[in-house]
Amino acid sequence: MEWALRRPEAGLTRLPTPKGPGARAESEAADVALAAAGDQRAFERLYRLHVARIHSLTRRMTGFEGDPDELTQDVFVRAWERLGTFRGEAAFGTWLHRLAVNVILNWRRSAAAERRWIEDGADVDLLASTRFGRAERMDLEHAIAQLPPGARQVFVLHDVEGFKHEEIAGMMGVTAGTTKAQLHRARMLLRSWLER
């Protein structure tokens, strides 16, 4: 049996680490409660459990413009700061995912990030005119990273993460029609690049 050390106020005790189908959720819920009370080790366990998924999300949503490592770190710093606001109405992973999306969208809106983004309109012409030879065929991840920022974010949130247009519109502060247009734009660009 695996054992985990817990440090209650009275001293060290050993508690068995739960195993089984619901054990992960119970263990995660316990770690969330401990981390909210300031237990850094519990938060470290949560970090290790979710870091790969959050890093993958930041990498896909920022493409080549952002630093996914830095944004992932920002997500977990924000999670540590706001852990007290987690109500447990959804799974911790769901709450953390939503927090990550908000951090990424805020990064995009920041003045520093705005200088890195290509103005809408010019980016489609520039990217559409880019030719790739057979030796330079892009894989899907690279193609997604080449999408204009708005189209890339909608594509990742809708087609990769499974959000609905209304949810994406709320996150990005645009209309559902805009997200549908951006998704269509992203799909058409990806299709043209990947068919070459």
C-alpha positions as CSV (number, residue, x, y, z in Angstrom):
1,M,0.0,0.0,0.0
2,E,1.2,3.5,-0.9
3,W,1.4,6.0,2.0
4,A,1.2,9.8,2.0
5,L,2.5,12.0,4.8
6,R,0.2,14.6,6.2
7,R,1.2,17.2,8.8
8,P,-1.7,18.0,11.1
9,E,-1.1,20.5,13.9
10,A,-0.5,17.7,16.5
11,G,2.3,16.1,14.5
12,L,3.0,13.7,11.7
13,T,0.6,10.9,10.8
14,R,0.5,8.5,7.9
15,L,-2.7,8.2,5.9
16,P,-3.1,5.6,3.1
17,T,-3.3,7.1,-0.4
18,P,-6.7,6.1,-1.8
19,K,-6.8,3.9,-4.9
20,G,-9.7,3.0,-7.2
21,P,-12.0,4.8,-9.6
22,G,-13.3,7.5,-7.3
23,A,-10.1,7.8,-5.4
24,R,-8.5,10.3,-7.7
25,A,-11.4,12.7,-7.3
26,E,-11.4,12.2,-3.5
27,S,-7.7,12.7,-3.4
28,E,-7.9,15.8,-5.6
29,A,-10.7,17.3,-3.5
30,A,-8.7,16.7,-0.3
31,D,-5.6,18.4,-2.0
32,V,-7.8,21.3,-3.0
33,A,-9.0,21.8,0.5
34,L,-5.5,21.5,2.0
35,A,-4.0,23.8,-0.6
36,A,-6.8,26.4,0.0
37,A,-5.7,26.3,3.7
38,G,-2.1,27.1,2.6
39,D,-0.6,23.6,2.2
40,Q,2.1,24.0,-0.5
41,R,2.7,20.3,-0.9
42,A,-1.0,19.7,-1.7
43,F,-0.9,22.5,-4.3
44,E,2.3,20.9,-5.8
45,R,0.4,17.6,-6.2
46,L,-2.4,19.5,-8.0
47,Y,0.2,21.2,-10.1
48,R,1.8,17.9,-11.2
49,L,-1.6,16.5,-11.9
50,H,-2.7,19.3,-14.2
51,V,0.4,21.0,-15.6
52,A,0.7,19.0,-18.8
53,R,-2.9,19.8,-19.8
54,I,-2.6,23.5,-19.0
55,H,0.7,23.8,-20.8
56,S,-0.8,22.1,-23.9
57,L,-3.7,24.6,-23.8
58,T,-1.4,27.6,-23.5
59,R,0.8,26.4,-26.3
60,R,-2.1,25.8,-28.7
61,M,-3.9,29.1,-27.9
62,T,-0.8,31.3,-28.2
63,G,1.0,29.7,-31.1
64,F,4.4,31.2,-31.6
65,E,3.5,34.6,-30.1
66,G,3.5,33.6,-26.5
67,D,5.7,31.8,-24.1
68,P,3.7,28.8,-23.0
69,D,6.0,28.1,-20.0
70,E,5.5,31.6,-18.7
71,L,1.8,31.6,-19.2
72,T,1.4,28.2,-17.6
73,Q,3.3,29.5,-14.6
74,D,1.0,32.6,-14.6
75,V,-2.0,30.2,-14.6
76,F,-0.8,28.3,-11.5
77,V,0.2,31.5,-9.7
78,R,-3.3,32.9,-10.3
79,A,-4.8,29.5,-9.2
80,W,-2.8,29.7,-5.9
81,E,-4.0,33.3,-5.3
82,R,-7.6,32.4,-6.1
83,L,-7.9,29.0,-4.7
84,G,-10.1,30.4,-1.9
85,T,-12.7,31.3,-4.5
86,F,-13.0,27.7,-5.7
87,R,-16.5,26.6,-4.6
88,G,-16.4,23.0,-5.7
89,E,-19.4,23.2,-8.0
90,A,-17.3,21.8,-10.8
91,A,-14.3,19.7,-10.9
92,F,-11.0,21.4,-9.9
93,G,-9.6,20.6,-13.4
94,T,-12.6,22.4,-15.0
95,W,-12.2,25.5,-12.8
96,L,-8.4,25.5,-13.6
97,H,-9.1,25.2,-17.3
98,R,-11.4,28.1,-17.3
99,L,-8.9,30.1,-15.2
100,A,-6.2,29.2,-17.8
101,V,-8.4,30.4,-20.7
102,N,-9.0,33.7,-18.9
103,V,-5.3,34.2,-18.2
104,I,-4.5,33.6,-21.9
105,L,-7.2,35.9,-23.1
106,N,-6.1,38.6,-20.7
107,W,-2.5,38.2,-21.9
108,R,-3.8,38.7,-25.4
109,R,-5.6,41.9,-24.4
110,S,-2.6,43.4,-22.7
111,A,-0.7,46.2,-24.3
112,A,2.5,44.2,-24.6
113,A,0.7,41.4,-26.4
114,E,-1.1,43.8,-28.7
115,R,2.3,44.9,-30.2
116,R,3.0,41.3,-31.1
117,W,-0.3,40.6,-32.9
118,I,-0.7,41.3,-36.6
119,E,-3.5,43.6,-37.5
120,D,-6.7,41.8,-38.6
121,G,-7.0,41.8,-42.4
122,A,-3.3,41.9,-43.2
123,D,-2.7,38.7,-41.4
124,V,-5.0,36.7,-43.7
125,D,-3.4,37.9,-46.9
126,L,0.1,37.4,-45.5
127,L,-0.6,33.9,-44.2
128,A,-2.6,32.8,-47.2
129,S,0.2,33.9,-49.6
130,T,2.8,31.8,-47.7
131,R,3.8,28.8,-49.7
132,F,5.2,25.6,-48.3
133,G,7.0,23.1,-50.4
134,R,6.8,19.3,-49.9
135,A,9.9,19.3,-47.7
136,E,8.4,22.0,-45.5
137,R,4.9,20.6,-45.1
138,M,3.4,21.7,-41.8
139,D,1.9,19.4,-39.3
140,L,-1.4,20.3,-37.7
141,E,0.2,21.9,-34.5
142,H,2.4,24.1,-36.6
143,A,-0.6,25.0,-38.9
144,I,-2.7,25.9,-35.9
145,A,0.1,28.1,-34.6
146,Q,0.2,30.0,-37.9
147,L,-3.5,31.0,-37.7
148,P,-4.4,34.6,-37.0
149,P,-4.8,35.0,-33.2
150,G,-8.6,35.3,-33.1
151,A,-9.2,32.4,-35.4
152,R,-6.6,30.3,-33.6
153,Q,-8.2,30.9,-30.2
154,V,-11.7,30.1,-31.5
155,F,-10.5,27.0,-33.3
156,V,-8.7,25.7,-30.2
157,L,-11.6,26.5,-27.8
158,H,-14.2,25.0,-30.2
159,D,-12.7,22.1,-32.1
160,V,-10.0,21.1,-29.6
161,E,-11.4,21.9,-26.2
162,G,-15.1,21.4,-27.1
163,F,-16.6,24.8,-26.0
164,K,-19.8,26.0,-27.7
165,H,-19.9,29.2,-29.7
166,E,-22.0,31.0,-27.0
167,E,-19.4,30.1,-24.3
168,I,-16.5,31.2,-26.5
169,A,-18.3,34.5,-27.3
170,G,-18.7,35.1,-23.5
171,M,-15.0,34.4,-22.9
172,M,-13.7,36.5,-25.7
173,G,-16.2,39.4,-25.4
174,V,-17.6,39.0,-28.9
175,T,-20.8,37.7,-30.5
176,A,-21.5,34.1,-31.3
177,G,-21.6,35.1,-35.0
178,T,-18.1,36.4,-34.7
179,T,-16.8,33.1,-33.3
180,K,-18.6,31.2,-36.0
181,A,-16.9,33.3,-38.7
182,Q,-13.5,33.0,-37.0
183,L,-13.9,29.2,-36.8
184,H,-14.8,29.0,-40.5
185,R,-11.8,31.2,-41.3
186,A,-9.5,29.0,-39.3
187,R,-10.8,25.8,-40.9
188,M,-10.5,27.2,-44.4
189,L,-6.9,28.4,-43.8
190,L,-5.9,25.1,-42.2
191,R,-7.4,23.2,-45.1
192,S,-5.6,25.2,-47.7
193,W,-2.3,24.9,-45.9
194,L,-2.5,21.2,-45.2
195,E,-3.7,20.3,-48.8
196,R,-0.5,21.8,-50.3
